[in-house]
Amino acid sequence: MTVAIGLIAVITIGLYKNRVVQLRLCVLGIILEALLIFLYYQTITSKFVAGQGAYSLTSLLHAGIILFFVLAARNINKDEKLIKESDRLR
C-alpha cells in the first residue's frame, strides 16, 4: 500500500494539465494514507500488548504525507477556480 501511495503522488505531479483527475488522485491518496495509518496503529497496538512494539520517529512521515496531499488538493482546487474565473472573463 505504501508503494501505491507513492505511485499516486508521482502520477499526480505529472497530471498538471488535468486538474480534475489530479484532485481525485489527491483525495484517493489521503484516503489510502489514512487507511495505512489505521493498519499500522492496529499492528503496533497488538504488539504492545505482547510487549514487543515500539513507536518510530519515521511514523511522523505519514502525518506529513497526509498534510502534503491536503495542501496539494487545496491548491489544485484554487487553480481550478482561477481557470474557471478567467474563462468567464473572456
C-alpha positions as CSV (number, residue, x, y, z in Angstrom):
1,M,0.0,0.0,0.0
2,T,2.9,2.3,0.7
3,V,4.2,1.8,-2.9
4,A,0.7,2.5,-4.3
5,I,0.6,5.8,-2.3
6,G,4.0,6.8,-3.6
7,L,2.9,6.0,-7.2
8,I,-0.2,8.1,-6.7
9,A,1.9,11.0,-5.6
10,V,4.2,10.7,-8.6
11,I,1.4,10.3,-11.1
12,T,-0.5,13.3,-9.5
13,I,2.5,15.5,-10.1
14,G,2.6,14.6,-13.8
15,L,-1.1,15.3,-14.3
16,Y,-0.8,19.1,-14.0
17,K,-2.9,19.6,-17.2
18,N,-5.8,17.5,-16.0
19,R,-6.7,19.1,-12.6
20,V,-9.9,17.2,-12.0
21,V,-8.2,13.8,-12.2
22,Q,-5.3,15.3,-10.2
23,L,-7.7,16.4,-7.4
24,R,-9.4,12.9,-7.3
25,L,-6.0,11.2,-7.0
26,C,-5.1,13.5,-4.1
27,V,-8.3,12.5,-2.3
28,L,-7.6,8.9,-3.1
29,G,-4.1,9.3,-1.6
30,I,-5.5,10.9,1.5
31,I,-7.9,8.0,2.0
32,L,-5.3,5.3,1.4
33,E,-2.8,7.0,3.7
34,A,-5.4,7.3,6.5
35,L,-6.2,3.6,6.0
36,L,-2.4,2.8,6.1
37,I,-2.0,4.7,9.4
38,F,-5.0,2.8,10.8
39,L,-3.5,-0.5,9.8
40,Y,-0.1,0.5,11.3
41,Y,-1.8,1.5,14.5
42,Q,-3.6,-1.8,14.8
43,T,-0.4,-3.7,14.3
44,I,1.5,-1.6,16.8
45,T,-1.2,-1.9,19.5
46,S,-1.3,-5.6,19.1
47,K,2.5,-5.8,19.5
48,F,2.4,-3.5,22.6
49,V,0.0,-6.0,24.3
50,A,2.6,-8.7,23.7
51,G,5.4,-6.3,24.9
52,Q,7.2,-6.2,21.5
53,G,6.0,-3.0,19.9
54,A,7.9,0.3,19.6
55,Y,7.0,3.7,18.1
56,S,9.3,5.1,15.5
57,L,10.2,8.6,14.6
58,T,9.5,7.8,10.9
59,S,5.8,7.4,11.8
60,L,5.7,11.2,11.7
61,L,6.3,11.0,7.9
62,H,2.8,9.5,7.5
63,A,1.2,12.6,9.1
64,G,3.3,14.7,6.7
65,I,2.1,12.8,3.7
66,I,-1.5,13.5,4.6
67,L,-0.6,17.1,5.2
68,F,1.1,17.4,1.8
69,F,-1.8,15.7,0.0
70,V,-4.3,18.1,1.7
71,L,-2.1,21.1,0.7
72,A,-1.9,19.9,-2.9
73,A,-5.6,19.3,-3.1
74,R,-6.4,22.7,-1.7
75,N,-4.1,24.4,-4.3
76,I,-5.3,22.3,-7.2
77,N,-8.9,23.4,-6.3
78,K,-7.7,27.1,-6.2
79,D,-6.1,26.7,-9.6
80,E,-9.3,25.2,-11.0
81,K,-11.4,28.1,-9.7
82,L,-8.9,30.6,-11.1
83,I,-9.1,28.9,-14.6
84,K,-12.9,29.0,-14.4
85,E,-13.0,32.7,-13.5
86,S,-10.5,33.6,-16.3
87,D,-12.6,31.7,-18.8
88,R,-15.7,33.6,-17.7
89,L,-13.9,36.9,-18.2
90,R,-13.0,36.1,-21.9
